[in-house]
Amino acid sequence: MKPLEGKIALVTGGTRNVGKGIALGLGEAGATVYVTGRSITDKDVKGITSAGGKGIAIVCNHENDDEVKKVFEQIKEKEGKLDILVNNAWGGYNRLRNRRKYKGFKWKDDFWKQPLELWDEMTDVGVRSNYVASVFASELMLKQKQGLIVNISFFASRKYYGNVIYGVAKAAVDKMSMDMAVELKPHNIACVSLYPGYIDDNKNEKKPDSKKESSQFVGRAIANLASDEKLMSKTGQILVAAELGKEYGFKDIDGTQPEPYDTS
């Protein structure tokens, strides 16, 4: 029996990159994984089912609270519970991914040169959206008196990474995880922040490299965390995927044991 067989998970913003890999990692552990995305299709979640779980796509814009609420209503109606929520949706890279539309945008510009709209782009989907999804998830988890909420964050919370708003957003995610954990702990619900490392989803096609990690490795980190009988001892913590790999003994898709990306 796979460790997450019978478990229901939701990964927000899981059509590509880290979110997609997380969903795959949970799927290979046997979970039923709901995945949201603005334009997601059933094709986007086939890999989850192929990996050993069950993938279910739900179209959702995480800027729209009504759409988010309907996601949780659908899960409640079909599954009756939610065991794992992974808040991965992130709108902060919109300008980097649409350089033609946002000509002249520079990630490392001083904060006074950045467009004011960037604040909303990095906090609406990535901070506020995490809060909203966690509210709806908690309503389900409180009834079953167990659950895990994972907020994907990054080392920019701790040190300067070239963009002031980026650092503020990640710090907000970490603080939210810590404070939510305090209120959820009496109900046996864990809440943590999780840092991926340097992501390379073509690792399997290259020479093994422990300085990088695949998105699926991040999913394996969450799968192992969710399977830990002592999970509640980690609630409120800021965790690093590579450190969990060493603690739990799981490796990346290329057989390497990734090293933490930033140890400074």
C-alpha positions in Angstrom: 0.0 0.0 0.0 1.3 3.4 -0.9 1.8 5.9 1.9 -0.8 8.4 0.7 -3.3 6.0 -0.6 -6.8 7.1 0.4 -5.5 10.7 1.0 -7.0 13.7 -0.7 -4.7 16.6 -1.7 -5.1 19.9 -3.4 -2.3 21.7 -5.1 -3.0 25.3 -6.2 -1.4 26.6 -9.4 -0.2 23.1 -10.4 -0.1 23.3 -14.2 3.7 23.8 -14.5 7.0 24.0 -12.8 7.0 23.5 -9.0 3.3 23.0 -8.7 3.2 20.3 -11.3 6.1 18.5 -9.8 4.5 18.6 -6.3 1.3 17.1 -7.7 3.3 14.3 -9.3 5.2 13.6 -6.1 1.9 13.3 -4.2 0.5 11.2 -7.0 3.4 8.7 -6.9 2.7 8.3 -3.2 -0.8 7.2 -4.0 -2.8 10.3 -3.3 -5.9 11.7 -5.1 -4.6 15.1 -6.2 -6.9 18.0 -7.2 -4.9 20.6 -9.1 -6.0 24.1 -9.9 -5.0 26.4 -12.8 -6.5 29.2 -14.8 -6.5 27.2 -18.0 -5.9 23.7 -16.7 -7.2 20.6 -18.6 -7.5 16.9 -17.9 -4.3 16.5 -20.0 -2.3 18.4 -17.4 -3.0 15.9 -14.7 -2.6 12.6 -16.6 0.9 12.3 -15.2 -0.4 12.2 -11.7 -2.5 9.1 -12.5 0.3 7.5 -14.5 2.6 8.0 -11.4 0.2 6.0 -9.3 -2.3 8.4 -7.9 -5.4 10.1 -9.3 -5.3 13.5 -10.9 -8.3 15.8 -11.1 -8.1 19.2 -12.8 -10.2 22.2 -11.7 -10.2 25.5 -13.5 -9.7 28.3 -11.0 -8.4 31.8 -10.8 -7.0 32.3 -7.3 -7.7 36.1 -7.5 -11.4 35.2 -7.4 -12.6 34.1 -4.0 -15.9 32.7 -5.3 -14.0 30.4 -7.7 -11.7 29.3 -4.9 -14.7 28.6 -2.7 -16.3 26.4 -5.4 -13.1 24.3 -5.6 -13.4 23.4 -1.9 -17.2 22.8 -2.3 -16.4 20.4 -5.1 -13.9 18.5 -3.0 -16.3 18.3 -0.1 -19.1 17.0 -2.3 -17.0 14.4 -4.0 -14.5 13.3 -1.3 -16.0 14.5 2.0 -12.6 15.5 3.2 -9.3 17.2 2.5 -6.0 15.9 4.0 -3.4 18.1 2.3 -3.4 21.6 1.0 -0.4 22.9 -0.9 -0.5 26.6 -1.5 1.7 27.0 -4.6 -0.2 29.5 -6.8 2.0 32.5 -7.4 1.4 35.6 -9.6 4.8 37.2 -9.0 6.5 36.0 -12.2 3.8 37.4 -14.6 6.1 40.1 -15.9 9.0 37.8 -16.4 6.9 35.3 -18.4 5.3 38.1 -20.5 8.4 40.2 -21.5 6.8 41.4 -24.7 3.8 42.8 -22.8 6.0 44.3 -20.0 9.0 45.6 -22.0 11.5 47.4 -19.8 10.6 45.5 -16.6 13.7 44.6 -14.6 13.5 42.2 -11.7 16.5 43.8 -10.0 15.5 47.4 -10.4 15.5 49.4 -7.2 12.1 49.4 -5.5 11.4 53.0 -6.3 11.8 52.2 -10.0 9.4 49.2 -9.8 5.8 49.6 -11.0 3.5 49.9 -8.0 1.2 47.2 -9.5 4.0 44.7 -8.8 3.0 44.8 -5.1 -0.5 43.4 -5.9 0.8 40.9 -8.4 3.1 39.4 -5.8 0.8 39.5 -2.9 -2.7 38.9 -4.3 -1.8 35.4 -5.7 0.9 34.1 -3.4 0.0 35.6 0.0 -3.7 36.6 0.1 -4.6 33.6 -2.0 -2.8 31.3 0.5 -4.8 32.8 3.3 -8.1 32.4 1.4 -7.4 28.8 0.5 -6.3 28.0 4.0 -9.6 29.4 5.4 -11.6 27.0 3.2 -9.3 24.1 3.8 -9.4 24.5 7.5 -13.2 24.3 7.5 -12.9 20.7 6.1 -9.9 19.7 8.2 -11.4 20.9 11.5 -14.3 18.4 11.0 -11.9 15.5 10.5 -9.5 16.8 13.2 -6.4 16.3 11.1 -4.7 17.8 8.1 -1.6 19.5 6.6 -1.2 22.9 5.0 2.0 23.6 3.1 2.8 27.1 2.0 5.5 27.2 -0.7 8.0 29.9 0.1 11.6 30.6 -0.6 14.9 31.8 1.0 14.1 35.4 -0.1 12.2 35.6 3.2 15.5 35.5 5.0 17.8 37.5 2.8 17.9 39.9 -0.1 17.2 38.3 -3.4 17.2 41.3 -5.8 13.6 42.4 -5.4 12.1 44.1 -2.3 8.5 43.1 -2.9 9.5 39.5 -3.6 11.2 39.3 -0.2 8.3 40.9 1.6 5.9 38.4 0.0 7.9 35.4 1.0 8.4 36.7 4.5 4.6 37.2 4.8 4.0 33.6 3.8 6.4 32.4 6.4 4.9 34.5 9.2 1.4 33.4 8.1 2.5 29.7 8.3 3.9 30.3 11.8 0.8 32.0 13.1 -1.7 29.7 11.5 0.1 26.8 13.0 -0.5 28.2 16.5 -4.3 28.4 16.0 -4.5 25.0 14.2 -2.3 23.0 16.5 -5.0 22.3 19.1 -7.0 20.7 16.2 -4.2 18.4 15.1 -3.7 20.3 11.9 -0.1 21.1 10.8 0.9 24.2 8.9 4.4 24.8 7.5 6.4 26.8 5.0 8.5 24.8 2.5 11.5 26.1 0.5 12.3 24.4 -2.8 15.9 24.6 -4.1 17.3 25.4 -7.5 14.7 23.8 -9.8 15.7 21.8 -12.9 13.0 19.6 -14.3 15.4 18.2 -16.9 17.7 16.6 -14.3 16.9 13.1 -15.4 18.3 13.9 -18.9 21.6 15.2 -17.6 24.6 14.2 -15.6 23.5 13.8 -11.9 23.7 17.1 -10.1 23.1 17.4 -6.3 23.2 21.2 -6.5 19.8 21.2 -8.3 16.5 19.5 -7.6 13.4 18.6 -9.6 9.9 19.9 -8.9 8.9 16.3 -8.2 11.5 16.1 -5.5 9.6 18.9 -3.7 6.5 16.8 -4.0 8.3 13.9 -2.5 9.2 16.1 0.4 5.6 16.9 1.0 4.5 13.2 0.6 7.1 12.1 3.2 6.1 15.0 5.6 2.4 14.0 5.3 3.3 10.4 6.1 5.3 11.3 9.2 3.6 10.0 12.4 5.3 12.9 14.2 4.1 15.5 11.7 2.8 17.8 14.5 6.3 18.2 15.9 7.1 20.2 12.8 4.1 22.5 12.6 4.9 26.2 12.4 8.4 25.5 11.1 10.1 26.8 7.9 11.3 23.6 6.2 13.7 23.0 3.3 12.9 20.3 0.8 16.6 19.1 0.6 16.9 18.9 4.3 13.7 16.8 4.5 15.3 14.5 1.8 18.2 13.8 4.1 16.0 13.4 7.1 13.5 11.0 5.5 15.9 9.3 3.1 14.3 10.0 -0.2 16.2 11.0 -3.3 15.5 12.9 -6.5 14.4 11.5 -9.9 18.1 11.2 -11.0 19.1 9.3 -7.9 20.9 12.2 -6.3 20.6 13.6 -2.8 20.1 17.4 -3.4 21.9 19.8 -1.1 20.1 22.8 0.4 20.2 25.7 -2.1 21.1 28.4 0.3 22.8 27.7 3.6 24.0 31.2 4.4 
